[in-house]
Amino acid sequence: MDFRLSEDQRALRAGMRDLLAARFPREKLRKSAEADPAKRAPLDRALWRELGEIGMFSLRLSEKEGGAGLGLPEAVLVFEEAGRALLPGPLAATHLAAGLVPGAADGATVVTALEGDGVVEQLDAADAVLLLEGPTVRALPVDDGTGALAAARPLRSVDPTTPLHYLPPADEAMQGAERAGQAKGLAVGRLCGEAALLTAAQQLGSAARTLEMAVAYVKVRTQFARPIGAFQAVQHVCARMLARTEIARSSVYAASLTMTLGDTCAAKLLADEAAVRNARDCLQLHGGLGFTWDADVHLHLKRAWVRQAQWQSAAKAEEALAAALLEDPGDCMTETANRANGAV
């Protein structure tokens, strides 16, 4: 399988990186992380609309629907850059909601999602919540706090830039939610698989960024009058980080082409491992500096922990992959779309 990017794909990736460098630089990330949780500003709506204008959310919609008519491989490249920059917000949910929830495609509406464990990301900043249980996708508007979402309570998130809420089961209150996906015949299992893959792409971007941070630091940090990168033990750590990143990259890119259950599960597992372990190794290579608040590596580690539990945890991915292997040991290529409300 040839994973070499086309000229258009390279231009798309470069454009996304340039935009995030200009509109979401390190200083803005640090400001968001260091803000008092009680006084933290909501999601940057201007940036969200700009992401919508460049087509991040409508990327896979047809040109007739106002989108770019591109595919999942291009979406993976865009989300990889978002993960590299640690761009906060319910990116995957809003991307999935494009074409289903009015305003999601152009960034005018922020859409988050209620996953099976009842955890909702960025609820305070969202306009709508996707409900992904049952045979069809439903969308619940975020009201004034007196409706179905009134019981939501904030959770203490390990990542200061990703506020979380827990929503206890309330099936009766959810019955009035609009069935956003029924008319389009969208399978919940397929949407969840796509969300897991886009989250894996963000993890891949974070893993690549912590690798860059580690290599840059070991080139300038000296010990015994030599850069620590000259020592073989340090080189081995960096080599392992590179191997994890490239293995995860191949898996994520392959899954974006096949979108099978086995490939999606493997991509999420490998990308989660690369993001978490690379961040830990990067922190270790920074020594005492890595444990300080001023170092950015802890933000990558905390975001990787949060993303690791989202959409498809390691336990769920392993169970789904094992089930697919048992179902057809010779070919673990069961289509996610064929599993209505599947285990993804």
C-alpha positions as CSV (number, residue, x, y, z in Angstrom):
1,M,0.0,0.0,0.0
2,D,1.5,3.3,-1.1
3,F,1.2,6.0,1.7
4,R,3.1,8.7,-0.2
5,L,1.0,11.9,-0.1
6,S,-0.1,13.6,-3.3
7,E,0.8,17.2,-3.9
8,D,-2.8,18.3,-2.9
9,Q,-2.6,16.3,0.3
10,R,0.8,17.9,1.2
11,A,-0.7,21.3,0.5
12,L,-3.7,20.6,2.7
13,R,-1.5,19.5,5.5
14,A,0.8,22.5,5.2
15,G,-2.1,24.9,5.0
16,M,-3.6,23.4,8.2
17,R,-0.2,23.7,10.0
18,D,0.3,27.3,8.9
19,L,-3.2,28.2,10.0
20,L,-2.8,26.7,13.5
21,A,0.7,28.2,13.9
22,A,-0.8,31.7,13.2
23,R,-4.2,31.3,15.0
24,F,-3.3,28.9,17.8
25,P,0.4,29.4,18.7
26,R,2.0,28.0,21.9
27,E,1.2,31.2,23.8
28,K,-2.5,30.7,23.3
29,L,-2.3,27.1,24.4
30,R,-0.4,28.0,27.5
31,K,-2.9,30.8,28.3
32,S,-5.7,28.3,28.0
33,A,-3.9,25.7,30.2
34,E,-2.9,28.2,32.9
35,A,-6.3,29.9,33.2
36,D,-8.3,29.6,36.5
37,P,-10.9,26.7,35.8
38,A,-13.6,28.9,37.3
39,K,-12.7,31.8,35.0
40,R,-11.6,30.0,32.0
41,A,-12.8,31.5,28.7
42,P,-15.1,29.3,26.6
43,L,-14.0,27.7,23.4
44,D,-12.6,30.3,20.9
45,R,-15.7,30.7,18.6
46,A,-13.8,32.9,16.1
47,L,-11.2,30.2,15.6
48,W,-13.9,27.5,15.4
49,R,-15.7,29.5,12.7
50,E,-12.4,29.9,10.9
51,L,-11.8,26.1,11.0
52,G,-15.3,25.8,9.5
53,E,-14.5,28.3,6.8
54,I,-11.4,26.4,5.6
55,G,-13.5,23.2,5.5
56,M,-12.2,21.2,8.4
57,F,-15.7,20.1,9.4
58,S,-17.2,19.9,5.9
59,L,-14.1,18.3,4.3
60,R,-15.9,15.0,3.5
61,L,-19.3,16.5,2.4
62,S,-20.0,16.5,-1.3
63,E,-19.6,19.7,-3.3
64,K,-23.3,19.7,-3.7
65,E,-23.7,19.9,0.1
66,G,-21.1,22.7,0.3
67,G,-18.1,20.5,1.2
68,A,-14.8,19.7,-0.5
69,G,-15.8,16.2,-1.5
70,L,-12.6,14.7,-0.1
71,G,-12.2,11.5,1.8
72,L,-11.2,10.1,5.2
73,P,-7.4,10.0,4.3
74,E,-7.5,13.8,3.9
75,A,-9.5,14.2,7.1
76,V,-6.8,12.2,8.9
77,L,-4.1,14.5,7.7
78,V,-6.0,17.6,9.0
79,F,-6.7,16.0,12.4
80,E,-3.1,14.9,12.7
81,E,-2.1,18.6,12.5
82,A,-4.7,19.5,15.1
83,G,-3.3,16.9,17.4
84,R,0.2,18.2,16.8
85,A,-0.9,21.6,17.9
86,L,-3.0,20.3,20.8
87,L,-6.0,22.2,19.4
88,P,-8.8,21.8,22.0
89,G,-12.5,21.2,21.4
90,P,-14.8,18.5,20.2
91,L,-13.3,18.3,16.8
92,A,-14.3,14.8,15.9
93,A,-17.9,15.2,17.0
94,T,-18.4,18.4,15.1
95,H,-16.8,16.9,12.0
96,L,-19.2,13.9,12.2
97,A,-22.1,16.3,12.7
98,A,-21.4,18.2,9.5
99,G,-24.5,17.6,7.2
100,L,-26.5,16.4,10.2
101,V,-26.7,19.3,12.6
102,P,-27.3,22.8,11.1
103,G,-24.3,25.1,11.3
104,A,-21.8,22.3,12.2
105,A,-20.2,22.3,8.7
106,D,-19.3,25.9,8.7
107,G,-18.2,26.1,12.4
108,A,-21.2,28.2,13.5
109,T,-22.4,25.4,15.7
110,V,-20.1,23.5,18.2
111,V,-21.2,19.9,18.5
112,T,-20.0,17.5,21.2
113,A,-21.0,13.9,21.8
114,L,-22.2,11.7,24.6
115,E,-20.3,8.5,24.6
116,G,-21.3,5.2,26.1
117,D,-19.7,5.9,29.5
118,G,-21.7,9.2,29.9
119,V,-18.7,11.6,29.5
120,V,-19.2,14.7,27.4
121,E,-16.3,17.0,26.3
122,Q,-16.7,20.8,26.2
123,L,-20.4,20.7,27.2
124,D,-20.3,24.3,28.4
125,A,-19.1,25.5,25.0
126,A,-21.4,23.3,22.9
127,D,-24.6,24.1,21.1
128,A,-25.7,20.5,20.6
129,V,-24.8,17.0,21.8
130,L,-24.8,13.9,19.5
131,L,-26.3,10.9,21.1
132,L,-24.7,7.8,19.7
133,E,-26.7,5.0,21.3
134,G,-29.4,3.1,19.4
135,P,-29.8,2.4,15.7
136,T,-29.7,6.1,14.6
137,V,-27.8,9.2,15.5
138,R,-29.7,11.8,17.5
139,A,-28.9,15.4,18.3
140,L,-29.9,17.1,21.5
141,P,-29.7,20.9,21.7
142,V,-28.0,22.4,24.7
143,D,-30.6,24.5,26.5
144,D,-30.6,26.8,29.5
145,G,-29.8,24.0,31.9
146,T,-33.4,23.0,32.7
147,G,-33.8,20.2,30.2
148,A,-32.2,16.8,29.6
149,L,-28.7,18.1,30.3
150,A,-29.6,19.7,33.7
151,A,-28.2,16.7,35.5
152,A,-24.8,17.0,33.9
153,R,-22.0,17.5,36.5
154,P,-18.5,18.7,35.9
155,L,-15.6,16.2,36.2
156,R,-12.1,17.0,37.2
157,S,-10.2,16.5,33.9
158,V,-6.5,15.6,34.0
159,D,-6.1,17.9,30.9
160,P,-6.8,21.6,31.9
161,T,-7.8,22.4,28.2
162,T,-10.4,19.6,28.0
163,P,-13.3,20.2,30.4
164,L,-15.4,17.2,30.9
165,H,-19.0,16.6,32.2
166,Y,-20.7,13.4,33.3
167,L,-24.3,12.9,32.3
168,P,-26.2,10.2,34.1
169,P,-28.6,8.0,32.2
170,A,-31.9,9.8,31.5
171,D,-33.6,7.9,28.6
172,E,-36.9,9.6,29.1
173,A,-35.4,13.0,28.8
174,M,-33.5,12.0,25.7
175,Q,-36.5,10.8,23.8
176,G,-37.2,14.3,22.5
177,A,-33.8,14.6,20.8
178,E,-33.9,15.1,17.0
179,R,-33.0,12.0,15.0
180,A,-30.2,13.7,13.1
181,G,-28.9,10.7,11.2
182,Q,-32.1,8.6,10.5
183,A,-32.8,10.3,7.2
184,K,-29.4,9.6,5.9
185,G,-29.3,6.0,7.1
186,L,-26.1,6.4,9.0
187,A,-25.0,3.5,11.1
188,V,-23.9,4.5,14.6
189,G,-21.2,1.9,14.6
190,R,-19.6,3.4,11.5
191,L,-19.7,6.9,12.9
192,C,-18.1,5.8,16.1
193,G,-15.4,4.0,14.1
194,E,-14.7,7.2,12.1
195,A,-14.5,9.2,15.4
196,A,-12.1,6.7,16.8
197,L,-9.9,6.9,13.8
198,L,-9.9,10.8,13.8
199,T,-9.0,10.7,17.5
200,A,-6.2,8.3,16.6
201,A,-5.0,10.8,14.1
202,Q,-4.8,13.4,16.8
203,Q,-2.8,11.1,19.0
204,L,-0.5,10.5,16.0
205,G,0.1,14.2,15.6
206,S,0.9,14.5,19.3
207,A,3.3,11.6,19.2
208,A,5.1,13.1,16.3
209,R,5.3,16.5,18.1
210,T,6.8,15.1,21.3
211,L,9.4,13.2,19.2
212,E,10.4,16.5,17.6
213,M,10.5,18.2,21.1
214,A,12.7,15.4,22.5
215,V,15.2,15.4,19.6
216,A,15.4,19.2,19.6
217,Y,16.1,19.2,23.4
218,V,18.8,16.4,23.4
219,K,20.7,18.3,20.8
220,V,21.1,21.4,23.0
221,R,21.2,19.9,26.5
222,T,24.8,19.2,27.5
223,Q,26.3,16.9,30.1
224,F,30.0,16.2,30.5
225,A,30.6,18.9,27.9
226,R,28.7,16.9,25.2
227,P,25.1,17.1,24.0
228,I,23.1,14.3,25.7
229,G,21.9,13.3,22.3
230,A,25.5,11.9,21.7
231,F,25.0,9.2,24.3
232,Q,23.8,5.9,23.0
233,A,21.2,5.3,25.7
234,V,19.5,8.6,24.8
235,Q,19.6,7.8,21.1
236,H,17.9,4.4,21.8
237,V,15.0,6.2,23.5
238,C,14.6,8.6,20.5
239,A,14.8,5.7,18.1
240,R,12.0,3.9,20.0
241,M,9.9,7.0,19.9
242,L,10.4,7.2,16.1
243,A,9.5,3.6,15.6
244,R,6.3,4.0,17.6
245,T,5.3,7.0,15.6
246,E,5.9,5.5,12.2
247,I,4.2,2.3,13.1
248,A,1.2,4.2,14.3
249,R,1.3,6.4,11.2
250,S,1.1,3.4,8.9
251,S,-1.7,1.9,10.8
252,V,-3.8,5.1,10.9
253,Y,-3.2,5.8,7.2
254,A,-4.1,2.3,6.3
255,A,-7.3,2.4,8.4
256,S,-8.4,5.6,6.6
257,L,-8.3,3.7,3.4
258,T,-9.9,0.4,4.5
259,M,-12.1,1.6,7.4
260,T,-12.5,-2.0,8.6
261,L,-13.1,-2.9,12.2
262,G,-9.8,-4.6,12.6
263,D,-7.8,-1.8,11.1
264,T,-9.6,0.9,13.1
265,C,-9.1,-0.9,16.4
266,A,-5.4,-1.5,15.6
267,A,-4.9,2.2,14.6
268,K,-6.5,3.5,17.8
269,L,-4.4,1.1,20.0
270,L,-1.1,1.9,18.3
271,A,-1.7,5.7,18.2
272,D,-2.8,5.8,21.8
273,E,0.4,3.9,22.8
274,A,2.6,6.1,20.7
275,A,1.1,9.3,22.1
276,V,1.3,8.3,25.8
277,R,4.7,6.5,25.7
278,N,6.3,9.2,23.5
279,A,5.1,11.9,25.9
280,R,6.5,10.0,28.8
281,D,9.8,9.4,27.1
282,C,10.0,13.1,26.1
283,L,9.4,14.1,29.7
284,Q,12.1,11.7,30.8
285,L,14.6,13.1,28.4
286,H,13.9,16.6,29.6
287,G,15.0,15.5,33.1
288,G,13.9,17.8,35.9
289,L,12.8,20.4,33.5
290,G,10.2,18.0,32.1
291,F,8.4,17.9,35.4
292,T,7.9,21.6,35.7
293,W,4.7,23.5,34.7
294,D,6.7,25.6,32.2
295,A,7.5,22.6,30.0
296,D,4.9,21.8,27.3
297,V,5.4,18.1,27.4
298,H,3.0,17.6,30.3
299,L,0.2,19.1,28.2
300,H,0.8,16.4,25.5
301,L,0.8,13.7,28.1
302,K,-2.4,14.9,29.7
303,R,-4.2,15.3,26.4
304,A,-3.0,11.8,25.4
305,W,-4.4,10.3,28.5
306,V,-7.8,12.0,27.8
307,R,-7.9,11.0,24.2
308,Q,-6.9,7.4,25.1
309,A,-10.2,7.0,26.9
310,Q,-12.3,8.7,24.3
311,W,-14.4,7.0,21.6
312,Q,-12.6,3.7,21.9
313,S,-10.6,2.8,25.0
314,A,-7.9,0.2,24.9
315,A,-10.1,-2.4,26.5
316,K,-12.9,-1.8,24.0
317,A,-10.5,-1.9,21.1
318,E,-8.9,-5.1,22.3
319,E,-12.3,-6.8,22.8
320,A,-13.6,-5.7,19.4
321,L,-10.4,-6.8,17.7
322,A,-10.5,-10.2,19.4
323,A,-14.1,-10.6,18.4
324,A,-13.3,-9.8,14.8
325,L,-10.4,-12.3,14.8
326,L,-12.6,-15.0,16.3
327,E,-15.3,-14.3,13.8
328,D,-13.0,-14.8,10.8
329,P,-9.4,-15.8,11.9
330,G,-8.2,-15.8,8.3
331,D,-9.3,-12.2,7.5
332,C,-9.9,-9.7,10.3
333,M,-11.5,-7.2,7.8
334,T,-15.1,-7.0,9.1
335,E,-16.6,-3.8,7.9
336,T,-17.4,-1.4,10.7
337,A,-20.4,-0.3,8.7
338,N,-21.9,-3.8,8.9
339,R,-22.0,-3.7,12.7
340,A,-25.0,-1.6,13.6
341,N,-24.1,0.1,16.9
342,G,-21.0,-2.1,16.9
343,A,-18.3,-2.5,19.5
344,V,-16.1,0.3,18.1
